[in-house]
Amino acid sequence: MGGLEDDEPASKRMKLASGRLRDLSNGSSVSPIAGSSGDLMARPLPSEGDDGVIGSKGVIKKVEFVRIIAKALYSLGYKKSGAHLEEESGIPLHSSVINLFMQQILDGKWDDSVATLHNIGLSDDSIVKSASFLILEQKFFEFLDGEKVMDALKTLRTEIAPLSINNGRVRELSSCIVFRGQYSLVGSSNQDVVRKKSRPRLLEELQRLLPPTVMIPERRLEDLVEQALSLQRDACMFHNSMDKDISLYTDHNCGRDQIPSRTLQILQAHTDEVWFLQFSHNGKYLASSSNDRSAIIWEVDVNGGVFLKHRFSGHQKPVSAVSWSPDDCQLLTCGVEEAVRRWDVASGECLRVYEKPGLGLVSCGWFPDGKSIFTGVSDKSICMWELEGKEVECWKGQRTLKISDLEITSDGKQILSICRETAILLLDREAKVERLIEEDQTITSFALSGDNRFLLINLLNQEIHLWSIDGDMKLIAKYTGHRRSRFIIRSCFGGLEQAFVASGSEDSQVYIWHRGSGELIEALPGHSGAVNCVSWNPVNPHVLASASDDRTIRIWGLNNLHIKRKDGHSNGVPYCNGGT
């Protein structure tokens, strides 16, 4: 960028800065300019010789690096340090023409600041016009505030309107003259859009508008560091800890110890194969269902231990699935082609039984407001029920299979079910639109991600497919390695930001993949029968549960985790720390 030459030494510029820019108008202060020579410069200063670049790869320009550090120091409030860096390095944060421009803005010298703006040497005329518009708009509002209506009108007609940009905004300003006194509300529901802003805030808006070679973006150094940390985190195969644990002192690299891979507990209350399990949304409970025709609610205590809370009996057939209410206060249980029961979590009481004469219910799920439920029916339809048992709506036809999963998106708009052996139906209730995910292999189960954007599909050919369903549906990843030949095996998303995929397997192991790369991370032994279902705690990324034909549920945690307990038993359920 071209600009005026800056022949003043750094020390003289700093005297100007401390004398004129320290105290801002209306008693406020803006850290990027307070105590410094300002936030704009006409052009980057050239560097010579070996001082041109720094760093082992020779890609960091020294002038840019020093200026960004100085900018960060001023933003952090270290004004003396910023000024000293400018003086010692001989690299000014901004040029004198920009210092002048900033001071004119703070002093309200609008005509002079517009003239100076044109002298900065910006090559893009649209930027000059947009910046001029912001400055003249501030001039307009300050005239209006001072009851100088005719001056405001003249500014609008002879200076703002001739710029021929943002005509809608010009109309808003015109209405402000007509309705002065309440103009802060005219033209927008957001008061900040139409009202006068402070002069320091005007400088901030100009900073965002002008090129970074003229004005370094606010928090640029912080943004660069965050980008570097994010890249390290995203490249870490085992990242499963909160970002606050990332340090600037060393490169980030999680080890396998961040993945739940150690058996912390073995739960042995079921008397037959455990088919299904699911953590509550708040992570405080775990529900399981079994071929023994019962369902159990387990409570997770503050130390991470899992204890039996309620055992639910009443189903005449094996319980194939459970579903937590949005507030985790109630639980649905579904018998195989039988009935759906609704239970109170606190008391363990059965609140309602949902059934259809001559037909069986095969799946269940909650509407997001918690006031109604959905069920799959053995005649392949899907029904919506009020909590008190009244059937509200029924979608007939090939909507679901006899043994099927059922999901409802968190906005309540879409119902997902396996409608054919090789297809999943996405039914938009409001738009009355149906979409299909078509697979080449038989689908055995599926799971919806927490953000409703992705679907995990387990297939007969021992593959798990990850589909994007946000907008255009497409297959984006495949996971292999687990075993499935005879049974329904379920998988789940899990870990921090659901960055992992876990699945059961008929070889008695739990498999964990990195969701993004598809790389197999762990194959966890311990069960002595097929692992039918897994569930990752949605609140604690270090806890995973698995259900098996060996009649047990295993709670998996970190290798370095120790659960404090008063004794070795709870409700008659043995505790096992790391045993197999």
Residue pairs with C-beta under 8 A, 6 or more apart in sequence:
1 42
1 43
1 44
1 120
1 121
1 122
1 123
1 211
1 213
1 214
2 42
2 43
2 121
2 123
3 41
3 42
3 43
3 95
3 97
3 98
3 119
3 120
3 121
4 42
4 95
4 96
4 97
4 119
4 121
6 42
6 45
6 92
6 95
6 96
6 97
8 96
10 86
10 87
10 89
10 90
10 92
11 87
13 37
13 86
13 92
13 96
13 99
14 37
14 83
14 86
14 87
16 37
16 96
16 99
17 35
17 36
17 37
17 38
17 83
17 99
18 35
18 83
20 103
21 33
21 34
21 35
21 36
21 37
21 38
21 99
21 102
21 103
21 106
22 34
22 35
23 29
24 30
24 33
24 34
24 106
24 199
24 200
25 106
25 107
25 108
25 198
25 199
25 200
26 198
26 199
28 198
28 200
29 200
30 200
30 203
30 204
31 74
31 75
31 76
31 77
32 39
32 71
32 74
32 75
32 207
32 218
33 39
33 74
33 102
33 200
33 203
34 74
34 79
35 74
35 79
35 80
35 82
35 83
36 70
36 74
36 79
36 82
36 83
36 86
36 93
36 94
37 86
37 92
37 93
37 94
37 99
38 93
38 94
38 98
38 99
38 101
38 102
38 103
39 71
39 93
39 94
39 98
39 102
39 203
39 207
39 215
39 216
40 94
40 95
40 98
40 99
40 101
40 102
40 120
40 206
40 207
40 210
40 214
40 215
41 67
41 92
41 93
41 94
41 95
41 98
41 213
41 214
41 215
42 95
42 97
42 98
42 120
42 121
42 214
43 95
43 121
43 213
43 214
44 63
44 64
44 67
44 213
45 63
45 91
45 92
46 63
47 61
47 62
47 63
51 62
52 61
52 62
53 59
53 60
53 61
53 62
54 60
54 62
54 65
62 91
63 91
66 85
66 89
66 91
67 91
67 93
67 216
68 216
68 220
68 221
68 224
69 85
69 221
70 82
70 85
70 86
70 91
70 93
71 82
71 93
71 216
71 220
71 221
72 219
72 220
72 221
72 222
73 79
73 81
73 82
73 85
74 82
74 93
75 218
75 219
82 93
86 92
86 93
93 216
94 102
94 215
97 116
97 119
97 120
98 120
98 214
98 215
100 116
101 113
101 116
101 117
101 120
102 203
104 110
104 112
104 113
104 116
105 113
105 135
105 199
105 202
105 203
105 206
106 199
106 200
106 203
108 139
108 142
108 199
110 135
110 136
110 138
110 139
113 135
114 132
114 135
114 136
117 128
117 131
117 132
117 135
118 128
120 214
122 128
122 210
122 211
122 214
124 211
126 165
127 209
127 210
127 211
129 163
129 165
130 165
130 209
131 206
131 209
131 210
132 163
133 160
133 163
133 165
133 166
133 169
134 202
134 205
134 206
134 209
135 202
135 206
136 155
136 159
136 160
136 163
137 160
137 169
137 173
138 196
138 197
138 199
138 202
139 155
139 159
140 152
140 155
140 156
140 160
140 173
141 152
141 176
141 195
141 196
141 197
142 196
143 149
143 151
143 152
143 155
144 152
144 176
144 177
144 180
144 183
144 196
145 196
149 177
149 180
152 177
153 177
156 170
156 173
156 174
156 177
160 170
160 173
161 170
171 187
172 186
172 187
172 188
172 194
175 183
175 186
175 187
176 183
176 186
176 187
176 194
177 183
179 186
183 194
183 195
184 191
184 194
184 195
184 196
185 191
185 194
186 194
187 193
187 194
188 194
197 205
204 218
206 215
207 215
207 217
207 218
208 217
208 218
212 220
217 223
225 248
229 243
229 246
229 248
229 252
232 246
232 251
232 252
232 253
233 239
233 243
233 246
233 252
234 516
236 252
236 253
236 254
237 254
237 514
237 517
237 519
237 521
238 254
238 255
238 256
238 258
238 259
238 521
239 252
239 254
239 258
239 496
239 499
240 254
240 258
240 259
240 495
240 496
240 499
240 500
240 541
240 542
241 254
241 258
241 496
241 541
242 496
246 252
256 521
256 522
257 558
257 559
257 560
258 542
258 558
259 495
259 500
259 512
259 521
259 522
259 558
260 542
260 543
260 544
260 556
260 557
260 558
261 512
261 522
261 524
261 556
261 558
261 559
262 556
262 557
262 558
262 559
262 561
262 578
263 526
263 554
263 555
263 556
263 576
263 577
263 578
263 579
263 580
264 304
264 555
264 556
264 557
264 561
264 563
264 577
264 578
265 305
265 306
265 554
265 555
265 563
265 575
265 576
265 577
266 552
266 553
266 554
266 555
266 574
266 575
266 576
266 579
267 288
267 298
267 306
267 308
267 552
267 553
267 554
267 555
267 573
268 551
268 552
268 573
268 574
269 296
269 308
269 311
269 571
269 572
269 573
270 288
270 290
270 292
270 294
270 296
270 551
270 552
270 553
271 290
271 292
271 551
272 290
272 291
272 292
272 318
272 551
273 290
273 291
273 292
273 529
273 532
273 548
273 549
273 551
274 288
274 289
274 290
274 291
274 532
274 533
274 547
274 548
274 549
274 551
274 552
274 553
275 289
275 290
275 291
275 318
275 319
275 320
275 488
275 532
275 533
275 547
276 288
276 289
276 319
276 320
276 321
276 322
276 490
276 532
276 533
276 547
277 286
277 287
277 288
277 289
277 322
277 533
277 534
277 535
277 545
277 546
277 547
277 553
278 286
278 287
278 322
278 323
278 324
278 535
279 285
279 286
279 535
279 536
279 537
279 538
279 545
280 286
280 287
280 324
280 328
281 324
281 326
281 328
281 538
282 328
282 539
283 300
283 537
283 538
283 539
283 540
283 543
284 299
284 300
284 328
284 539
285 297
285 298
285 299
285 300
285 309
285 324
285 328
285 345
286 297
286 298
286 300
286 306
286 535
286 545
286 553
287 295
287 296
287 297
287 298
287 322
287 324
287 331
287 333
288 295
288 296
288 298
288 322
288 547
288 553
289 295
289 296
289 318
289 319
289 320
289 321
289 322
289 333
290 296
290 318
290 319
290 551
291 318
292 318
293 313
293 315
293 316
293 317
293 318
293 319
293 335
294 311
294 312
294 313
294 315
294 319
295 311
295 312
295 315
295 319
295 322
295 331
295 333
295 343
296 308
296 309
296 310
296 311
296 312
297 308
297 309
297 310
297 312
297 331
297 343
297 345
297 348
298 306
298 307
298 308
298 309
298 553
299 306
299 307
299 308
299 309
300 306
300 537
300 543
301 307
303 563
303 564
303 565
304 540
304 543
304 557
304 561
304 563
305 563
305 565
305 570
305 575
306 555
307 570
307 571
307 573
308 570
308 571
308 572
308 573
309 345
309 348
310 343
310 345
310 348
312 331
312 333
312 341
312 343
312 348
312 350
314 341
314 350
314 353
315 333
315 335
315 338
315 339
315 341
316 335
316 338
317 335
317 336
317 337
317 338
318 335
318 336
319 333
319 334
319 335
319 336
320 334
320 335
320 336
320 362
320 363
320 403
321 333
321 334
321 363
321 364
321 405
322 331
322 332
322 333
322 334
323 331
323 332
323 334
323 364
323 365
323 366
323 373
324 330
324 331
324 332
324 366
325 331
325 332
325 366
325 370
326 366
326 368
326 369
326 370
327 370
328 345
329 344
329 345
329 346
330 342
330 343
330 344
330 345
330 351
330 370
331 342
331 343
331 345
332 340
332 341
332 342
332 343
332 364
332 365
332 366
332 373
333 340
333 341
333 343
333 364
334 340
334 361
334 362
334 363
334 364
334 375
335 341
335 360
335 361
336 360
336 362
336 403
337 360
337 361
337 362
337 378
337 402
338 355
338 360
338 361
339 353
339 354
339 355
339 360
339 361
340 353
340 354
340 355
340 361
340 364
340 373
340 375
341 350
341 352
341 353
341 354
342 350
342 351
342 352
342 353
342 354
342 373
342 387
343 349
343 350
343 351
344 350
344 351
352 387
352 388
352 389
353 389
354 361
354 373
354 375
354 385
354 389
355 361
356 377
356 383
359 377
359 378
359 379
360 377
360 378
360 402
361 375
361 376
361 377
361 378
362 375
362 376
362 377
362 378
362 400
362 401
362 402
362 403
362 404
363 375
363 376
363 400
363 404
363 405
363 406
363 417
364 373
364 374
364 375
364 376
364 406
365 373
365 374
365 375
365 406
365 407
365 408
366 372
366 373
366 374
366 408
367 373
367 374
367 384
367 408
367 412
368 408
368 409
368 410
368 411
368 412
369 412
371 386
371 387
372 384
372 385
372 386
372 387
372 392
373 384
373 385
373 387
374 382
374 383
374 384
374 385
374 406
374 408
374 415
375 382
375 383
375 385
375 406
376 382
376 399
376 400
376 401
376 404
376 406
376 417
377 383
377 394
377 400
378 402
380 397
380 398
380 399
380 400
380 401
380 402
380 419
381 394
381 395
381 396
381 397
381 399
381 400
382 394
382 395
382 399
382 400
382 406
382 415
382 417
382 427
383 391
383 393
383 394
383 395
384 391
384 392
384 393
384 394
385 391
385 392
386 392
395 415
395 427
398 419
398 420
399 417
399 419
399 425
399 427
400 406
400 417
400 418
400 419
400 425
401 417
401 418
401 419
401 420
401 421
403 488
404 417
404 418
405 416
405 417
405 418
405 445
405 446
405 447
406 415
406 416
406 417
407 415
407 416
407 417
407 446
407 447
407 448
408 414
408 415
408 416
409 416
409 448
409 452
410 452
411 452
412 429
413 428
413 429
413 430
413 431
414 426
414 427
414 428
414 429
414 452
415 425
415 426
415 427
415 429
416 424
416 425
416 426
416 427
416 446
416 448
416 455
417 424
417 425
417 427
418 424
418 425
418 443
418 446
419 425
419 436
421 442
421 443
422 438
422 439
422 440
422 441
422 442
422 443
423 436
423 437
423 438
423 439
423 443
424 436
424 437
424 439
424 443
424 446
424 455
424 457
425 434
425 435
425 436
426 434
426 435
426 436
426 437
426 469
426 473
427 434
428 434
428 435
435 473
437 455
437 457
437 467
437 469
437 473
439 457
439 459
439 465
441 459
441 460
441 461
441 463
442 459
442 460
443 457
443 458
443 459
443 460
444 458
444 459
444 460
444 484
444 488
444 489
445 457
445 458
445 488
445 489
445 490
445 491
446 455
446 456
446 457
446 458
447 455
447 456
447 490
447 491
447 492
447 493
448 454
448 455
449 455
449 456
449 493
449 498
450 493
450 498
450 538
451 498
452 469
452 470
453 468
453 469
453 470
454 466
454 467
454 468
454 469
454 470
454 476
454 493
455 466
455 467
455 469
456 464
456 465
456 466
456 491
456 492
456 493
456 501
457 464
457 465
457 466
457 467
458 464
458 484
458 488
458 489
458 490
458 491
458 503
459 465
460 484
462 480
462 482
462 483
462 484
462 485
463 478
463 479
463 480
464 478
464 479
464 480
464 482
464 491
464 501
464 503
465 475
465 477
465 478
465 479
466 475
466 476
466 477
466 478
466 479
466 501
466 515
467 473
467 474
467 475
467 476
468 474
468 476
477 515
477 516
477 518
478 518
479 491
479 501
479 503
479 511
479 513
479 518
479 520
480 520
481 511
481 513
481 520
481 523
482 489
482 503
482 504
482 505
482 506
482 507
482 509
482 511
483 505
483 506
483 507
484 505
484 506
485 506
486 506
487 506
487 530
487 532
487 549
488 532
489 503
489 504
489 505
489 506
489 530
489 531
489 532
489 533
490 503
490 504
490 532
490 533
490 534
491 501
491 502
491 503
491 504
491 534
492 501
492 502
492 503
492 534
492 535
492 536
493 500
493 501
493 515
493 536
494 500
494 501
494 502
494 534
494 535
494 536
494 537
494 538
494 541
494 544
495 536
495 541
496 541
498 515
499 514
499 515
499 516
500 512
500 513
500 514
500 515
500 521
500 536
501 512
501 513
501 514
501 515
502 510
502 511
502 512
502 513
502 534
502 536
502 544
503 510
503 511
503 534
504 510
504 511
504 530
504 531
504 532
504 533
504 534
504 546
504 547
504 548
505 511
505 523
505 530
505 531
506 530
506 531
507 530
508 525
508 526
508 527
508 528
508 529
508 530
508 531
508 548
508 550
509 523
509 524
509 525
509 526
509 527
509 531
510 522
510 523
510 524
510 526
510 527
510 531
510 534
510 544
510 546
510 554
510 556
511 520
511 522
511 523
511 524
512 520
512 521
512 522
512 523
512 524
512 544
513 519
513 520
513 521
514 521
524 546
524 556
525 580
526 554
526 580
527 546
527 548
527 550
527 552
527 554
528 548
528 550
529 548
529 549
529 550
529 551
530 548
530 549
531 546
531 547
531 548
532 547
532 548
532 549
533 546
533 547
534 544
534 545
534 546
534 547
535 544
535 545
536 543
536 544
536 545
537 543
537 544
537 545
542 557
542 558
542 561
543 555
543 556
543 557
544 555
544 556
544 557
545 553
545 554
545 555
545 556
546 553
546 554
546 556
547 553
548 554
557 563
562 577
563 577
565 575
568 574
568 575
569 575
